[in-house]
Amino acid sequence: METFSLTMPPIYHFERTVKRLTAYEKSAFHWREGVLRRTLRAGGKPCLIEISESKEAQPSLRIRVHASLTKQERLELEGTLRHMFALDADLLSFYRQAEEDAHLAQVVKERKGLHWVLEPSLYECLIKTIISQQLNLSFAATLIQRLVALAGEGVKHKGETYPVFPSPERVAELDYEDLTARQFNRRKAEYVIDISRMVAEGSLDLEGLYRLEDEEVLERLLPLRGVGRWTAECLMLFGMGRPDLLPAADIGLRNAVRKAYNLAVQPTEEEVRTIGEKWKPWRSYATFYLWDYITTG
């Protein structure tokens, strides 16, 4: 077993962050008695991770890994967790800027310390996003769980088995019928398996996207069958953690803007983009807080 701590940035509300995470993420995280559990890969090896909050002199996340790690695997895991929990994101500038917008200010004030939790890999994020296209959250989670049960692995701990999201290589071995038999429509089954095959064979380098600017990422992803602008923006938001994206066509965001800004009708995509100009360079976080606002009130 390995244990270590990761320092949190100023104004990090772990409980609020976990509450939102576990309300919408049904397939990977398990929250019980102040401990958040999920499986991650270190050096390609699946292991169970336990995450809790330490409120000592310097607030931090306490990490317990139920596996033996090499030095390189531990460093890789530390980097993954820092990225996932946005531990290098200091939102003080965002909070100060939000105070200048009377409509956004109250939304942000009520959620100070809320951080997003990113997916551990761009592959997992992309596949989950493709599965979720045009589906409600509940059914999307069901399909994700079926994919994990079909192609993933499991880590056993104290009589429980924790699922491991499948590698692209394992999904690439599936036939389309394996997914359509589990209520994936044919087109979505093709998207999931074909993209997995591209990643597995090396013709799609997702990790290389980190080196590109936002527009370059869109140029690289949009030609892919099954990837539209919404999917690409979700990958940049929830996989890469890019801070200044505005998915203005998203219905949830448009509903949130209507409510927060007391508009008579739902704004158009262009109207949201105009309003969102004042959120730069924190449009991703403004979007995230508005999404939470419309779903939690």
C-alpha positions as CSV (number, residue, x, y, z in Angstrom):
1,M,0.0,0.0,0.0
2,E,1.2,3.5,-0.8
3,T,0.1,6.8,0.9
4,F,0.9,10.4,0.0
5,S,-0.7,13.8,0.2
6,L,-1.4,16.4,-2.5
7,T,-1.7,20.1,-1.5
8,M,-5.0,21.8,-2.4
9,P,-5.2,25.3,-3.8
10,P,-6.8,28.2,-1.9
11,I,-10.6,28.0,-1.5
12,Y,-11.0,24.3,-2.5
13,H,-14.3,22.9,-1.2
14,F,-13.7,19.1,-1.3
15,E,-17.2,18.1,0.1
16,R,-19.0,20.4,-2.4
17,T,-16.9,19.1,-5.3
18,V,-17.5,15.4,-4.3
19,K,-21.3,16.0,-3.8
20,R,-21.6,17.3,-7.4
21,L,-19.3,14.6,-8.8
22,T,-21.1,11.7,-7.2
23,A,-24.5,13.1,-8.2
24,Y,-23.7,12.9,-11.9
25,E,-20.9,10.3,-12.2
26,K,-22.5,6.9,-11.6
27,S,-19.9,4.5,-13.1
28,A,-16.5,5.2,-11.6
29,F,-16.6,6.9,-8.2
30,H,-17.8,5.5,-4.9
31,W,-18.3,7.8,-1.9
32,R,-18.6,6.4,1.6
33,E,-17.9,7.8,5.1
34,G,-15.8,10.6,3.8
35,V,-13.7,8.5,1.4
36,L,-13.9,8.7,-2.4
37,R,-12.9,5.5,-4.2
38,R,-12.2,4.7,-7.8
39,T,-9.8,2.7,-9.9
40,L,-7.0,4.3,-11.9
41,R,-4.1,3.0,-14.0
42,A,-0.5,3.5,-13.0
43,G,2.0,2.3,-15.6
44,G,-1.0,0.5,-17.3
45,K,-1.7,-1.4,-14.0
46,P,-5.2,-1.0,-12.5
47,C,-5.3,-0.1,-8.8
48,L,-7.8,1.1,-6.3
49,I,-7.4,4.6,-5.0
50,E,-8.9,6.1,-1.9
51,I,-9.1,9.9,-1.6
52,S,-10.0,11.9,1.5
53,E,-9.6,15.4,2.8
54,S,-6.9,16.3,5.4
55,K,-7.8,19.5,7.2
56,E,-4.5,20.0,9.0
57,A,-2.3,23.1,8.8
58,Q,-2.1,22.9,5.0
59,P,-5.3,21.4,3.6
60,S,-4.6,18.6,1.2
61,L,-6.0,15.4,-0.3
62,R,-4.8,12.2,1.4
63,I,-4.3,9.5,-1.1
64,R,-4.1,5.8,-0.3
65,V,-3.2,3.4,-3.1
66,H,-4.0,-0.3,-2.7
67,A,-1.0,-1.5,-4.7
68,S,2.7,-1.5,-4.8
69,L,4.1,1.2,-7.1
70,T,7.4,1.9,-8.6
71,K,8.8,5.4,-8.3
72,Q,7.7,6.2,-11.9
73,E,4.2,4.7,-11.4
74,R,3.8,6.9,-8.2
75,L,4.9,10.0,-10.1
76,E,2.5,9.2,-12.9
77,L,-0.4,8.7,-10.5
78,E,0.4,11.9,-8.6
79,G,0.3,13.8,-11.9
80,T,-3.0,12.1,-12.9
81,L,-4.6,13.0,-9.6
82,R,-3.4,16.6,-9.6
83,H,-4.9,17.0,-13.1
84,M,-8.1,15.2,-12.3
85,F,-8.9,17.3,-9.2
86,A,-7.7,20.6,-10.7
87,L,-5.2,21.0,-7.8
88,D,-3.2,23.5,-9.8
89,A,-6.2,25.7,-10.6
90,D,-6.2,28.9,-8.5
91,L,-9.7,30.3,-9.0
92,L,-9.2,33.6,-7.1
93,S,-8.9,35.6,-10.3
94,F,-12.2,34.0,-11.6
95,Y,-14.0,34.9,-8.3
96,R,-12.8,38.5,-8.4
97,Q,-13.9,38.8,-12.1
98,A,-17.3,37.2,-11.4
99,E,-18.0,39.9,-8.8
100,E,-18.1,42.4,-11.6
101,D,-21.1,40.7,-13.2
102,A,-24.1,41.2,-11.0
103,H,-26.0,38.2,-12.5
104,L,-23.1,35.7,-12.3
105,A,-21.8,37.0,-8.9
106,Q,-24.4,35.3,-6.8
107,V,-24.2,32.0,-8.7
108,V,-20.5,31.9,-8.1
109,K,-20.6,33.1,-4.5
110,E,-22.9,30.3,-3.5
111,R,-20.5,27.7,-5.0
112,K,-17.1,29.0,-4.0
113,G,-14.6,26.2,-3.8
114,L,-16.4,24.0,-6.3
115,H,-14.0,22.4,-8.7
116,W,-14.6,20.1,-11.6
117,V,-13.1,16.6,-11.5
118,L,-11.7,15.6,-14.8
119,E,-11.5,12.2,-16.4
120,P,-8.2,10.5,-15.9
121,S,-7.5,10.0,-19.6
122,L,-8.6,11.6,-22.8
123,Y,-9.6,8.2,-24.1
124,E,-12.0,7.5,-21.2
125,C,-13.4,11.1,-21.5
126,L,-13.9,10.8,-25.3
127,I,-15.6,7.4,-25.1
128,K,-17.9,8.5,-22.3
129,T,-18.8,11.6,-24.1
130,I,-19.6,9.8,-27.4
131,I,-21.8,7.4,-25.4
132,S,-23.6,10.3,-23.8
133,Q,-24.5,12.1,-27.0
134,Q,-28.2,12.9,-27.1
135,L,-29.0,10.7,-24.1
136,N,-30.2,11.5,-20.6
137,L,-27.7,11.2,-17.9
138,S,-29.2,8.0,-16.4
139,F,-29.3,6.0,-19.6
140,A,-25.9,7.2,-20.6
141,A,-24.5,6.0,-17.3
142,T,-26.2,2.6,-17.8
143,L,-24.5,2.2,-21.2
144,I,-21.1,3.2,-19.8
145,Q,-21.5,0.6,-17.1
146,R,-22.4,-2.0,-19.7
147,L,-19.3,-1.2,-21.7
148,V,-17.1,-1.4,-18.5
149,A,-18.7,-4.7,-17.5
150,L,-18.1,-6.1,-21.0
151,A,-14.6,-5.0,-21.7
152,G,-13.2,-3.7,-18.4
153,E,-11.4,-5.3,-15.6
154,G,-12.0,-5.3,-11.8
155,V,-10.0,-4.7,-8.7
156,K,-11.2,-6.6,-5.6
157,H,-10.9,-5.1,-2.1
158,K,-12.6,-6.2,1.1
159,G,-15.1,-8.4,-0.7
160,E,-16.1,-5.7,-3.2
161,T,-15.1,-5.5,-6.9
162,Y,-14.4,-2.0,-8.3
163,P,-14.7,-1.7,-12.1
164,V,-11.8,-0.5,-14.2
165,F,-12.6,1.5,-17.4
166,P,-11.4,-0.6,-20.4
167,S,-8.3,0.1,-22.3
168,P,-8.7,1.1,-26.0
169,E,-7.1,-2.3,-26.9
170,R,-9.8,-4.2,-25.1
171,V,-12.6,-2.2,-26.7
172,A,-10.9,-2.5,-30.1
173,E,-11.4,-6.3,-29.9
174,L,-15.1,-6.0,-29.7
175,D,-17.6,-6.5,-32.5
176,Y,-20.4,-3.9,-33.1
177,E,-22.9,-6.6,-32.2
178,D,-21.4,-6.9,-28.7
179,L,-22.6,-3.3,-28.1
180,T,-25.9,-3.4,-30.0
181,A,-26.8,-6.4,-27.9
182,R,-26.5,-4.1,-24.9
183,Q,-28.8,-1.3,-26.3
184,F,-26.2,0.8,-28.1
185,N,-27.6,1.9,-31.4
186,R,-25.6,0.7,-34.4
187,R,-24.0,4.0,-35.2
188,K,-22.9,4.7,-31.7
189,A,-21.4,1.2,-31.4
190,E,-19.4,1.9,-34.6
191,Y,-18.2,5.3,-33.2
192,V,-17.0,3.7,-29.9
193,I,-15.2,0.7,-31.4
194,D,-13.8,2.5,-34.5
195,I,-12.3,5.3,-32.4
196,S,-10.9,2.7,-29.9
197,R,-9.2,0.9,-32.8
198,M,-7.7,4.1,-34.0
199,V,-6.3,4.8,-30.6
200,A,-5.1,1.2,-30.1
201,E,-3.3,1.2,-33.5
202,G,-1.7,4.7,-33.0
203,S,-3.4,6.5,-35.8
204,L,-5.2,8.8,-33.3
205,D,-2.9,10.3,-30.7
206,L,-5.1,11.8,-28.1
207,E,-2.3,12.7,-25.7
208,G,-0.8,14.8,-28.4
209,L,-3.8,17.1,-28.3
210,Y,-2.4,18.7,-25.1
211,R,0.3,20.4,-27.3
212,L,-2.4,22.1,-29.5
213,E,-4.4,25.3,-29.1
214,D,-8.2,25.0,-28.7
215,E,-8.9,25.6,-32.4
216,E,-6.2,23.2,-33.5
217,V,-7.8,20.5,-31.2
218,L,-11.1,21.1,-33.0
219,E,-9.5,20.9,-36.4
220,R,-8.0,17.5,-35.4
221,L,-11.1,16.0,-33.9
222,L,-14.0,17.2,-36.0
223,P,-13.2,15.1,-39.0
224,L,-13.6,12.0,-36.9
225,R,-16.8,10.1,-37.5
226,G,-18.9,10.5,-34.3
227,V,-17.2,13.6,-33.1
228,G,-19.1,16.9,-33.4
229,R,-18.3,20.3,-31.8
230,W,-20.2,19.5,-28.6
231,T,-18.2,16.3,-28.1
232,A,-14.9,18.0,-28.9
233,E,-15.7,20.8,-26.5
234,C,-16.6,18.3,-23.7
235,L,-13.3,16.6,-24.3
236,M,-11.4,19.9,-23.9
237,L,-13.5,20.7,-20.8
238,F,-13.7,17.5,-18.9
239,G,-10.6,15.7,-20.2
240,M,-8.1,18.5,-20.8
241,G,-9.4,21.1,-18.3
242,R,-9.1,24.0,-20.7
243,P,-10.3,27.1,-18.8
244,D,-11.8,29.3,-21.5
245,L,-14.3,27.2,-23.5
246,L,-17.9,28.2,-24.1
247,P,-20.2,25.5,-25.4
248,A,-22.8,28.1,-26.2
249,A,-25.1,25.7,-28.1
250,D,-25.6,23.6,-24.9
251,I,-29.2,23.6,-23.9
252,G,-28.4,23.3,-20.2
253,L,-26.1,26.4,-20.4
254,R,-28.7,28.4,-22.3
255,N,-31.3,27.5,-19.7
256,A,-29.0,28.5,-16.9
257,V,-28.2,31.9,-18.6
258,R,-31.9,32.6,-19.0
259,K,-32.5,32.0,-15.3
260,A,-29.4,33.7,-14.0
261,Y,-29.8,36.8,-16.2
262,N,-33.6,37.0,-15.9
263,L,-34.3,36.7,-19.6
264,A,-37.8,36.4,-20.9
265,V,-36.9,33.6,-23.4
266,Q,-34.0,31.1,-23.8
267,P,-31.1,32.9,-25.4
268,T,-29.7,31.8,-28.7
269,E,-26.2,30.4,-29.1
270,E,-24.9,33.8,-30.4
271,E,-26.6,35.6,-27.5
272,V,-24.8,33.3,-25.0
273,R,-21.5,34.0,-26.8
274,T,-22.1,37.7,-26.5
275,I,-22.9,37.5,-22.8
276,G,-20.0,35.1,-22.2
277,E,-17.5,37.7,-23.6
278,K,-17.3,39.2,-20.1
279,W,-16.4,35.8,-18.6
280,K,-13.1,35.5,-20.5
281,P,-10.6,34.0,-19.7
282,W,-12.7,31.8,-17.4
283,R,-15.6,30.8,-19.6
284,S,-15.2,27.1,-18.8
285,Y,-15.6,27.8,-15.1
286,A,-18.5,30.2,-15.6
287,T,-20.2,27.5,-17.7
288,F,-19.5,24.8,-15.0
289,Y,-20.9,27.0,-12.2
290,L,-24.0,27.8,-14.3
291,W,-24.6,24.1,-15.1
292,D,-24.5,23.5,-11.3
293,Y,-26.8,26.4,-10.8
294,I,-29.5,25.1,-13.2
295,T,-29.4,21.6,-11.8
296,T,-29.2,22.4,-8.1
297,G,-31.1,25.7,-8.0
